[in-house]
């Protein structure tokens, strides 16, 4: 998401419980598509698999028809140098050695959840495998800071420190977001960089999507003519992981996990 900070809405335990249900659907979408990833499958086929999960779960897509131009699928599939928002198509066939970011979302009873993974396609290079591993570690590091008494700067600083100490760059133009009644709430914007002990205080009831986007090369980005797909400006590989997280009294709860 690319947005400024805005009004922050804290959620009740009952509202978080519904988001947890939506999160389980998202987790199942990611599980099913991850298992299907192989050389020779098209990204449109992955989208069809995710669509079936939504249908049998009684959930709605928060990606389909979102934004302008209207997004045409229920997942994003971002391959290699594509950072986020890659559009699934029949023509985009995965090949041995690719990496693919899969971003999925769902709505249950008006409440949203959103998560992403990056998956190797067959055997990948050591450099690609390490990028995936570090990006997932960065997500965990950011989530660990999402607890009452911390600030959003602690989240971004943890992600940035882990990524840059590994020799990578953190995308600056996009970041995480508040989530709840809308997929992208007005606030807060959750940057994947920053200074510890700075920014919005984290309070019980906050729900956010934390999503590090980490590049092997520089952090500059470029938007493709389709109006959605964001790629690295230098053509380097990029990885993306995301979870929807609720801040409880005792710390963070990841909502986008299997039930």
Secondary structure as the mmCIF struct_conf table of DSSP 4:
data_model
#
loop_
_struct_conf.conf_type_id
_struct_conf.id
_struct_conf.beg_label_comp_id
_struct_conf.beg_label_asym_id
_struct_conf.beg_label_seq_id
_struct_conf.end_label_comp_id
_struct_conf.end_label_asym_id
_struct_conf.end_label_seq_id
HELX_RH_AL_P HELX_RH_AL_P1 UNK A 13 UNK A 36
TURN_TY1_P TURN_TY1_P1 UNK A 39 UNK A 40
STRN STRN1 UNK A 42 UNK A 42
HELX_RH_AL_P HELX_RH_AL_P2 UNK A 43 UNK A 57
TURN_TY1_P TURN_TY1_P2 UNK A 58 UNK A 58
STRN STRN2 UNK A 60 UNK A 60
BEND BEND1 UNK A 62 UNK A 63
TURN_TY1_P TURN_TY1_P3 UNK A 64 UNK A 65
TURN_TY1_P TURN_TY1_P4 UNK A 67 UNK A 70
HELX_LH_PP_P HELX_LH_PP_P1 UNK A 71 UNK A 71
BEND BEND2 UNK A 73 UNK A 74
STRN STRN3 UNK A 75 UNK A 79
TURN_TY1_P TURN_TY1_P5 UNK A 80 UNK A 81
STRN STRN4 UNK A 82 UNK A 84
HELX_LH_PP_P HELX_LH_PP_P2 UNK A 86 UNK A 86
STRN STRN5 UNK A 87 UNK A 87
HELX_LH_PP_P HELX_LH_PP_P3 UNK A 88 UNK A 88
BEND BEND3 UNK A 90 UNK A 91
STRN STRN6 UNK A 93 UNK A 93
TURN_TY1_P TURN_TY1_P6 UNK A 96 UNK A 97
STRN STRN7 UNK A 99 UNK A 108
TURN_TY1_P TURN_TY1_P7 UNK A 109 UNK A 110
STRN STRN8 UNK A 111 UNK A 120
BEND BEND4 UNK A 122 UNK A 123
HELX_RH_AL_P HELX_RH_AL_P3 UNK A 126 UNK A 144
TURN_TY1_P TURN_TY1_P8 UNK A 145 UNK A 145
BEND BEND5 UNK A 147 UNK A 147
TURN_TY1_P TURN_TY1_P9 UNK A 148 UNK A 149
STRN STRN9 UNK A 151 UNK A 151
HELX_RH_AL_P HELX_RH_AL_P4 UNK A 152 UNK A 165
TURN_TY1_P TURN_TY1_P10 UNK A 166 UNK A 167
STRN STRN10 UNK A 169 UNK A 170
BEND BEND6 UNK A 172 UNK A 173
STRN STRN11 UNK A 176 UNK A 178
BEND BEND7 UNK A 180 UNK A 184
BEND BEND8 UNK A 186 UNK A 187
STRN STRN12 UNK A 189 UNK A 190
BEND BEND9 UNK A 192 UNK A 192
TURN_TY1_P TURN_TY1_P11 UNK A 196 UNK A 197
BEND BEND10 UNK A 199 UNK A 200
STRN STRN13 UNK A 201 UNK A 201
HELX_LH_PP_P HELX_LH_PP_P4 UNK A 202 UNK A 202
TURN_TY1_P TURN_TY1_P12 UNK A 204 UNK A 205
STRN STRN14 UNK A 207 UNK A 210
STRN STRN15 UNK A 213 UNK A 215
BEND BEND11 UNK A 216 UNK A 217
BEND BEND12 UNK A 219 UNK A 219
STRN STRN16 UNK A 221 UNK A 223
TURN_TY1_P TURN_TY1_P13 UNK A 225 UNK A 226
BEND BEND13 UNK A 227 UNK A 228
STRN STRN17 UNK A 230 UNK A 232
TURN_TY1_P TURN_TY1_P14 UNK A 233 UNK A 234
STRN STRN18 UNK A 238 UNK A 240
STRN STRN19 UNK A 242 UNK A 242
STRN STRN20 UNK A 243 UNK A 248
TURN_TY1_P TURN_TY1_P15 UNK A 249 UNK A 250
STRN STRN21 UNK A 251 UNK A 254
BEND BEND14 UNK A 256 UNK A 257
#
